[in-house]
Amino acid sequence: MRYALGALALAIASIPANAAPAGPDPKPTIILLHGAFAESSSWNGVTARLAGDGYAVIAAANPLRGVQSDAASLSSLIRSIQGRVVLVGHSYGGPVISEAANNKANVMALVYVAGFLPLPGESSASLSKQFPGSTLGDALKPVALADGDEDLFIDPAKFRAQFAADVPAAQTALMAATQRPVLLSALAEPSRTASWQSLPTYVIYGSADRNIPAAAMEFMAYRANARHIVRVNGASHAVMVSHPAEVAALIEEAAASY
């Protein structure tokens, strides 16, 4: 009996103090990155659903100053997170998550929400011109900057029709007032990395998108051999605002698959 108690004490002493019972891996952290003419609150409907299902969510601020510099900012955030991460990018946020995911072992999947999926050398501007249908150029209101670049806004009077035609007018008025501008040079900056070539990739977009034509989204999604492609009939470019349930469901599919 004395031997048995001694063996038990030795076994307990050998367990690390921080050891936890074996169990399933914790859910990954979801990082949501907005694109041009939006800001972090555009993810509110998606965030509420993900958080309600037990996911840690960060709706990150995208500086919208340039693909490489914005990716560097996102990379710092990724490195601060312990455990797995799913990156979600809207519109111009697509090239940014593609760059930021490079050489990040904890990034497990990429989700593009009406987001560009460029190859190296391609830009948001070049991809949007490959297919007809975008009316963004006529809706823009540029602001000249001292360095010769331009900050691009969508004219508030044209915002709803251009960006979020399937969102209530009162809500789009707020979105227009709080939109974040993107540098003209950021849209033209070529990508250097296509992380979607090596990571599980998911795509959702709207058939009535007037920023990125649906044909362009379909081309990029199939070129990337995305695991699941969701086309939301009648949805605008602000598909995460008008259809948060569908967007959240695809993100959770990506998060639960690996």
N, C-alpha and C positions, 0 to 999 in steps of 0.2 A: 504493500500500500504506500509506504514511504517512497519507494522507487517510482511508482506510478505518478504520485503527486509531483515529484521532482522532475520527471520527464515532461509533465504538463506545463510546469512553470518554465522550463527551458524552451518549450515550443512557443509559449506566449511571448517570452522575451525576445524570440527571434523574429517576430512579426514587426515590420517597420511601423513607427508611430503614425505615419500618414497613410497607411494602407487602407483601401476601401474595398468593400465587397465587390466581387466580380459582377459585372452587369453589362448591358448594352452600351455602346458608345453614346455619349451625349449628342444631342442634335447639333448640327453645324450652325454657326452664326451666319445670318443672311445680311449682306451688305448691299444696299440699294443705292444706285448712283443715277441721279437725274441727268438729263441732257440740256441742250440749249433751250432758252425761253421757258424754262421750268425752274423749280427749286424743290427742296427736300419735302415740303408738305404735299407735293403731288403724289407721294407714296402713302398718304395717310390711310386710305382705304385698304391698301395691300398690307401695310404694317399692322393694322388692327387685327386682320385675319391671321397673319403669321404669328403675332404675339399671342393671340388667343389659342393657337395650337401649340404653344410651348417653345417657339423659336426665339432666340435672341436676335434682335433686328437693329441695324444701324442704317438710317437714311442719311448717307454722307453728303456733305456739301461739295459740289463739283465747281472748282474755280472757273472753268470754261476759258482758260487762257492759252491752252495749247496741249496737244495730245501727250507729249512727253512730260511736260511739267505737271499736268493734271494727274497723269499716271504715277508720277513720283509721289505726289501727295497721297494718293490712294494706297500706294505700296507701303508707306509708313503706317497707315492704319492697319493694313493686313498683317504686317509684322508684329503689331502690338497685340494681336489676338492669339490666344492659345487654343488649339483645336482646329477642326475643319471649318472651311469657309465656302459659301456659295456667293459668287459675284453676279449681280444683276445690273444691267446697264440699259438705260433708255436713250434712244436716238444717238446723239454724239457721245453719250456715255458708253456706247458699244465699243468704239475704238479704244477708249480709256481703260475699260476692264480688260480688253484683249492685251494691252501693253502691261498693265499692272499685274496680271496673273503670271507673267513670265518668270520662271524659276522660283515660284512660290509653292513649296511642297504641300502646304495646307489648303490650297485652293482645289476643291474637288469637282466643281462644275461651273459652267457659265450659262446665264440666261439672258437673252437679248429681247428686250421689250420694245418693239418698233425701233430696233437699234441696228446701226451699221456693223457689218462683219467684214472689215477690209483685209485684203492681203497686203503684205509688205509693198509699199510704193503707192497704194491706193489711199484716197482720203474720203472724208464724208462728202465733200463737194464733187469729187470725180465720180463717186458711186451714184449720187443722186441724179447725175446728168446722163447716166447710161440708159435710162428708161424715161419715156415721156410721162407727164402727169403731175409733176410737182409744180405748185403755184407759189412756193415760198418766196421766190425772188421778188415778185410783185407786192408781197405783203410786208417786206422788210422796211425798217426805218433806221438807217445807219446814223451813228454819231461819230464824227471825226475825232481822233485822238492826237495828242501832241507828237507821238512818234510816227505818225503817218498811217497807222493801222485804223481800223474802225470797230466800234462796238455795235453789234447788230441786235436790234429789238424787233419784235413784230408790232406793227402799228396796232394800238389798242382797238381801233375801230374795226380792224380786220381779224383780230385775234381769234374770236370764236369760230368764224367760218374757216379760217386757215388751220388752226391748231386743235380745236376741241369742239367740233360742231355737234357732237352727241352728248355734251355736258350742259346742264342748265345754265341759262344766260347769267343769272346772278352769280353763280360760281365762276364762270369764265371771266366775268368782270374783275373779280378778285385775282384770278390767275394772271390776267393781263397786267394788272397794276403791280404784281409782285414778281413778274418774270425776271429772270437773270439773263443779261446779255452775253453773247458769245463773241469772241474776237473773230473777225473775218479770216485772219491768218490761221486760226485754230481749225476752221472747217477745211482749209486747204492743206493743212499739214499732213504729209504722208505718214502712214503707219510703218513701224519697223518690225512688229511681231504679230503673228496670227495664232494666238494661244488656242483658238477654237480648233486648230488642226490636231491638237494633242489632248484636249480636255473634252469631257462629255458636254455637249452643247444643246441648248433648247431655245426655241424661237417662238414668239407670239407677236402678232401684228394685226392691224385692222385693214379691212378691204377698202375703206373710204379715207385712208390716210392721204392728206394733201401735202405733207412735208416730204415723206419718202414714199414714192409710189408703191403700191402693193406688188407690182411686177418686180421691182427692185428687191423688195424684201423676200419674195419667193425665190428669186435667183440666188441671193446670198444664203438663204437658209438651206436650199438643196445643195449648193456648192459646198457648204460646210458639213454636209451629211449629218444634219442635226438629228438628235435622237427622237425629238417630238416637235412637230411644227403645228402651231395652232393659228388658224386664220379666223378672226372674229368678224363676222359679216356686219357691215355698216359702221364699224368702229373707226374713230378718228386716230390721229397721231397720239392723242392723250389717252390711249387705251387703258393705262393703269388707273386713270381717274374714272373713266366711264365703265370699265369692266374689271374692277379689282378682284372679284371672286375668281374669274378665269385666270388672271395673272398670278394670284396667290396659289392657285391649284397647280399651275405649271412649276412654279418655284418649289413648292413642296414635293412635287414629283421628282425634281432634280435633286433635292436635298435627301430624299429617302431612298434613292436608287443605289447609293454606293456606301 
